[in-house]
Amino acid sequence: MTGDDLPPVTLILDRTALLAYAAGSMHAAEPVGQVLENGTCYGVPVPAVVEALAVVPGAERSALEWLLTQSGCAILPTSGDDWQELSFWHGVTGRYDAAAALLCAFEHDAAILASDVKAYPAAEGLPVIYFPA
């Protein structure tokens, strides 16, 4: 879902969070549930969707697709105008989906849900909610 009529996005899911959710991790499911209970949305950057769908095992794909089609899910595009910032944050994080997650978090003033502690070393002042891999 996209659009200005959505409630605010308060949580950004990166690739690690998407894959954990699809695998049935409560560490990923509980924060998503809390966001929905609060009447806000979770955001998923397009690069995270693409990367997760490319590697998710077949048995877990339906759970991931279900998550992505919920009314509280905002699929967040990246813009061609963001290439310099994306390139910078890709250099910092080492991952394209993590760079996109950071840009989305900055734009929406939202936390990032992730299991890769090493991906967000320079995210000072930005809440990153880590969960065990």
Backbone torsions as a table, in degrees:
resi	resn	phi	psi	omega
1	MET	NA	142.8	175.4
2	THR	-140.1	165.0	175.2
3	GLY	132.9	160.1	-178.0
4	ASP	-79.1	-13.3	-177.7
5	ASP	-85.6	-0.6	178.7
6	LEU	-75.6	154.3	170.0
7	PRO	-62.4	166.2	-178.3
8	PRO	-63.8	148.9	174.6
9	VAL	-86.3	121.9	-177.9
10	THR	-115.4	-7.8	-178.8
11	LEU	-143.7	131.6	177.8
12	ILE	-108.7	128.6	178.0
13	LEU	-100.3	123.7	174.6
14	ASP	-90.5	-177.0	-177.5
15	ARG	-56.4	-41.2	-178.0
16	THR	-64.4	-36.7	178.8
17	ALA	-69.8	-40.4	178.6
18	LEU	-62.4	-45.1	-179.1
19	LEU	-67.4	-37.3	177.6
20	ALA	-65.9	-41.9	177.4
21	TYR	-60.5	-46.6	-179.0
22	ALA	-61.5	-31.0	179.7
23	ALA	-82.0	-4.1	177.4
24	GLY	93.0	17.4	-179.1
25	SER	-68.9	125.2	175.0
26	MET	-68.3	-24.5	178.3
27	HIS	-65.0	-27.0	176.8
28	ALA	-94.8	-36.1	-176.1
29	ALA	-71.0	-39.3	-176.8
30	GLU	-63.1	-46.5	177.5
31	PRO	-62.5	-36.6	177.4
32	VAL	-63.2	-44.4	178.0
33	GLY	-61.3	-40.0	179.0
34	GLN	-64.2	-40.3	177.9
35	VAL	-59.5	-46.8	-179.1
36	LEU	-66.3	-39.1	177.0
37	GLU	-61.2	-33.1	-179.9
38	ASN	-79.6	-3.3	178.8
39	GLY	78.1	19.0	177.2
40	THR	-111.2	-174.6	-177.1
41	CYS	-116.9	157.7	167.7
42	TYR	-105.9	144.2	-178.2
43	GLY	-111.3	145.9	179.9
44	VAL	-130.5	112.5	177.9
45	PRO	-65.1	141.1	-179.6
46	VAL	-52.4	-43.9	179.0
47	PRO	-59.6	-34.0	177.6
48	ALA	-67.0	-39.6	177.5
49	VAL	-61.9	-49.5	-177.8
50	VAL	-59.9	-47.9	-178.3
51	GLU	-66.7	-39.2	179.8
52	ALA	-68.3	-45.4	-179.4
53	LEU	-64.3	-26.9	-179.8
54	ALA	-70.9	-24.0	-174.4
55	VAL	-122.0	-7.5	-176.6
56	VAL	-65.8	133.4	177.0
57	PRO	-61.8	149.4	-176.4
58	GLY	-52.8	-40.0	-177.7
59	ALA	-67.3	-24.2	-177.1
60	GLU	-99.0	-8.5	-176.1
61	ARG	-61.0	-39.6	-178.2
62	SER	-65.2	-35.4	177.3
63	ALA	-65.4	-40.4	178.5
64	LEU	-66.9	-44.7	178.9
65	GLU	-63.3	-36.9	176.6
66	TRP	-61.5	-46.8	-179.9
67	LEU	-57.8	-40.2	-175.4
68	LEU	-75.7	-14.3	-178.0
69	THR	-106.1	8.0	179.6
70	GLN	-75.4	152.2	-177.8
71	SER	-65.1	-22.2	178.8
72	GLY	-89.6	8.0	179.9
73	CYS	-101.6	125.7	174.9
74	ALA	-108.9	113.7	175.3
75	ILE	-79.8	120.3	-170.7
76	LEU	-106.3	113.5	-179.0
77	PRO	-76.4	160.2	168.7
78	THR	-105.6	151.9	-176.6
79	SER	-105.6	148.0	175.0
80	GLY	-59.8	-25.2	178.3
81	ASP	-72.0	-13.9	-177.9
82	ASP	-87.7	6.3	-169.6
83	TRP	-59.3	-37.1	-179.2
84	GLN	-69.1	-44.5	177.8
85	GLU	-65.5	-42.9	178.1
86	LEU	-60.3	-42.1	179.1
87	SER	-63.3	-43.5	178.7
88	PHE	-60.8	-51.3	-176.6
89	TRP	-70.0	-27.8	173.6
90	HIS	-63.7	-39.5	176.2
91	GLY	-63.4	-35.3	179.8
92	VAL	-75.2	-45.3	-173.2
93	THR	-89.1	-26.7	-176.3
94	GLY	80.6	4.6	-178.4
95	ARG	-141.7	135.5	179.2
96	TYR	-66.0	-42.2	-178.8
97	ASP	-66.2	-34.2	178.9
98	ALA	-70.1	-38.5	176.6
99	ALA	-61.8	-44.0	178.5
100	ALA	-65.4	-38.7	178.0
101	ALA	-61.8	-41.5	177.8
102	LEU	-62.3	-45.4	179.2
103	LEU	-61.0	-41.7	178.6
104	CYS	-65.4	-39.3	179.2
105	ALA	-64.1	-42.0	176.7
106	PHE	-62.4	-45.9	-177.1
107	GLU	-63.6	-38.2	-174.9
108	HIS	-102.1	0.7	-176.3
109	ASP	51.6	51.9	-174.2
110	ALA	-121.0	160.0	174.9
111	ALA	-82.3	158.3	175.2
112	ILE	-108.4	134.6	174.1
113	LEU	-100.2	122.4	-174.0
114	ALA	-155.9	155.7	173.7
115	SER	-108.7	-8.7	-177.7
116	ASP	-95.8	95.3	-177.2
117	VAL	-62.7	-34.2	-176.7
118	LYS	-70.4	-19.8	-175.6
119	ALA	-73.2	-22.0	-173.3
120	TYR	-123.0	49.7	-176.6
121	PRO	-70.9	-27.5	-175.6
122	ALA	-101.3	18.4	-177.0
123	ALA	-90.2	41.7	-179.0
124	GLU	-58.2	133.6	179.3
125	GLY	83.0	-7.9	179.1
126	LEU	-105.2	123.4	-178.8
127	PRO	-68.7	121.9	173.2
128	VAL	-116.4	123.3	179.7
129	ILE	-96.6	107.6	-178.9
130	TYR	-91.9	146.2	173.8
131	PHE	-134.9	154.9	-178.2
132	PRO	-66.2	139.8	-179.6
133	ALA	-74.5	NA	NA
